[in-house]
Amino acid sequence: MPLLISEDDVSGLLTMPEAMNVVEAAFFAQAQGAASNQPRGRFFLPGGVFHHMAAALLPGQASGGVVGTKTYTSFPGGTRFWVQLFSAENGDLLAIIEADRLGQMRTGAATGVAARFMARADAETAAILGTGWQARSQAAAIAVARPGLQKIRAWGRDAGRREAFCREISETLGRSVVPAGSVEEAVEGASIVACITAAREPILKGEWLAPGAFVAAAGANRITAREINEEAVARAAVIVVDDVAQARTEAAELIFAHEKRRFTWERAHPLAAVVSGQTPGRTGPDDITLFKSLGIALEDMAVAALVYEKARAQGVGRPL
């Protein structure tokens, strides 16, 4: 009997270390040919947008074998996220999951996995650009990926939200989180930089990046929005995306850099290749590395499968 799993259920079941582990395992499975991802499609309607994406993890892999879709609507009244999870063995519907919290966690988890393989092992200072809902899971994931992290600088346009974010994350992570008055101040000397904003035009300039910096650009997934400029792309020695096909239509930072001849698509490596060891996440301590995160269904299905298994084990969720 399928389960209806609510936002509150997801929040109570899911931790960042667990989310990162299953996302990493899903990318490893993809590298072995045991998982696949279908890029996002969008229907543009008179009053809003309907988004849909799908992925599969085959039986015997980290998920136990699931296939599913994530669909969501963006209308003036808000954005609503749902995952439908099915068995990859017999096609049964396993769960319908409210997926706003799930999406927040998987987006952070993808950055955390990339940081494990692409950030310097001795990273002590990070910058978070953005102080909204998604920024919280970025900070949590970076702290898991690099336990030796000592300080996080946070920047956001609203000073009050910036201060509140720093207080909250300092308490949550037990690390120093301090506000920065500008993007340049936030990223100065930072070994890890996570961009998670709603910016339409670049806020991060490549010339501000310190040697050895790892950049996760995770806030934009459409052609009309960019967080980093062409110089940031051009300076990166290693460029990784969660899905190359999806990046070719959604990663505006890479598309613009390509049009200006600062980047070629041959330089874009899938995260699956890095996780599996086929492609190095960095080749030296001074490499600037870039992870362009778009948010893909493979990440959603990996985390949804974990949530479903924990819900069953703990008697959480409403049977349908």
N, C-alpha and C positions, 0 to 999 in steps of 0.2 A: 504494500500500500504506500503510495507516495506521501511525502511530507511537505507541508507548507512551513517554511522556515522564515521567521521575521527578522527585521533589522536588529531588534534586541537580542534575539537568539544568536545571530551571527556575532554580535559584539561580545556575548558571553562565552562563545566557543573558541574564538580565533585569537591566537597570539602572533606577534610578528616573527619570532624565530621559526614557528611552525609554518607560517605562510612562506617565508623565504626558502625553507627546506623543500616544500612541495613545488614551488615555482622553479627552483634550480633543478629538481628531479625531472620536471616536465620538459625543460629545455634540453636536458641530457637525453631524455627519451626521443625528443624530436630529432636530435643529431643522429640517433640510432635508427631512424625510420619508424619509430613506434608511436609517433604523435604527429598531428598535422593541425594547421591553423588556416582558417579562411578569413581574409581581411574584411574589415568593416565596410558595410554598404550603407547608404543613406537615401531615404525618401524625403524629398523636400516638399512639404505640404503648405497650403495657404496659411495655416496658423502655427506651424512648427515643423519639427524634423523627427522622423522615425529612424533609428539606428539599429542595425542588426549585424551580428558576427557569430562565428561558430568555430568549434575546435573539437578534436578527438584525441583521447589517450587510450591506447590499446590495452586489452586485458594482459595482466602479468607485469605491468609497469607500476609506477609509483601510485597512480590513482586507483588501481584495481580495475580499470577499464570503464571509461565514461565517454560519452559524447554529448554535446549540448550547445545551446545557443544563449547568447546574452542579447537582450533587446531592451532598448530604452527610448523614451520620448522626451524631446526638449520643446516645451511650449511655454508661453508666458506665465502659466501657473506653476512652472517648476519642471524639474527633470526627474523621471521615475525609472528605476533600474530593476530588471528582472532577469534571473537565470533560470532556464529550464534544463535540468540535468537528467540524462537517460543512461541506462546500462548499455555498454558497448557489446555485451555478450548476448542479450536477448531483446534489447530495444525497449524494455520497460521504463516508464517514467519513474524516476527515483525521487525527485524533489522539484518544487518551485520555490525559489529563494529570492527574497527581497535583497537587492544587490548594491545599495549605495555604500554601506560600510564594507562589504566584500570588495567592491571596486577600489575604495580608498586603500584598503590593506594590500591588495594585489599590486597596485601602482607603486606603493612604497616598497613592497617586496621585490619587484623587478629592479628598482634602483639599488636596493640592498644587495641583490645577487650580482649585479654588474659591479658594484663597489668591491665586493669580495675578490673579483678577478682583475679589476682594472685600476683600483685606487692603490696608492702606496701603502705598504704594510705598516709603515711608521707614521701614518697620518695622525696628526694631533689636533688640527683646526679645520672646521668645516664652515661653510656658509650656506644658509637656506634663504633663497630669494622667493618671497611669498610667505604669507602668514595665515592662509586660509585653511579650510577643511583638509585638503590634500597635503598641506605642508607638515601636518602632524605625523603622518605615517612616513614621510620622507625622513624626518629627523629620527624617528624610532628605528627605521631600517638601517640608516647610516651608523647609528650607535651599535646595532647588532653586528653589522659587517666589520666595523673597526672598534673593538672594545677599548682600545687605547686612546680613543678620541678624548681630548681634554676640554675643548672649547668649541661652541657653536655661535656664530654671529648670524643674526636674523635681520633681514630687511623686508619691509613692506611699505606701501605708500601711506597707510594710515598709522600715524604715530601711536595712537591709543591701542589699536589692535596689535601693533608691533610689541609694545610693552607687555600687554596681557599674554601674548604668545610666549614671550621669553620667560615670564614667570611660570606659566603652565608647564612648558617643556622642561625647564630647569627642575621643577618638582617631580615630573614624571620620569625623567631619565637620570636624575641625580648627577647632572653635569652642568657646567657653567654655560648658560645661554644668554647672550648679551645683545641688545639692539644695536644696529648700525644705522647711521644717518644717511647713507647712500649705498648704492650697489658697489661702487668702487671700494668704499671702506669695508664692506662686508667681505669681499673676495680677496682683499690684499693679503698675500701670503698663504691663502687657504689651500690645503691639499685636496679638499673635496668641496665641490660647489653643486648644489641642487637647485635648479630653476623650476618653480612650480607656481606659475602666475597665470593670469588671464591676459597678459600683454599681447597686443596685436603687432607691435613693432619691437625690435630687439632692445632689451634692457642691459644685456651683458656684452661687453666688448672684449674681443679676444686679447687685445693688448694689455688688459688688466690681469690676465691669468698668470699665476706663478709657475715656474718650471715644475713639472711633475704633477700638476693639478689633474684631478679627475672631475669631469663635468657631466652631470646628468641633466639633460633638458627634457623635462617630463610634463610641462604644463600645456603644450600646444599640440594638437593632432588634426589640424586642418590647414589648408593652403593659405588661409587669410590670417594666420597668427604665427609670429616668430618671437622667441625669447633671446636668442643669441645671434650675433652678427656673422658675416662671412669670414671675418678674421679668426673668430673662435673655431670655426670649422676648419679653416686652412691650417691653423697651428696644430691641430690634433694629429698626432702620429698614428693613433689607432681610433677608428670610428666604428661603433657597433650600434645596431638597431635591433629591436625585438622581432621585427619581421620586415624583410627587405621589400617584398611586394607592396606591403602597406605603406612603407616609407616613401616609395616612389610616387604615391598619390597624396600622402598626408604630411610628410615631414618638410614643411615649408623652409626651414633653415637649410636643409640639404638641397632642396630643389632650387632655391635662390642662389646658393653657393655654386651649384652646378651651372646655372645659367650665366653666372659671372666668371666661370672658368677657374674657380677656387677649389673645386672638388669634382671627382669623378665617381660614378656609382660603383666602379670596381673596388673602391676603397671601403665600401660599406659592408661590414661583416655581420652575420646573424649572431645574436647572443648565444644561440645553441652551439655554434662552432667554438665560441670562447669557453663555455661551460664544459664542453666535452674535450677540450685541450687541442682541438684542431687548429685554432687560431690563438696566438698569445694576446692576453688582455693588455699587456704593456711589454716593451722590450728593454726599458732602462728607467732609472729613477727620475730622469728629467723629462720623460715623455709626458706630453699633455694627451690625455685620453678622453674620448667623448662617447657617451651613451645617449643616443636619441631614442627616448621612450615614447611610444605611441599608445600603449595599452592595448593588448591583444587578447583574443578569446582564449588562447591556450593558457594564459595566466589565470583568467577567470575560472576555467574548468578545473584546473589543478586545485585552486583554493576552494571552489565549490564542492569538489569531491571530498576534501578534508572536512569541511563543515558538515556535509551530509553524514559521513562516517562517525564523526563525534556526536552529532545529534542523535543518531540511532543508538550509539553506545550509552548515552546519558539520558535517553528518553525525552529529548527536547524536540519541539516542533509539533505541529498539529496534523494528524493523519487526515488524508483526503479520501 
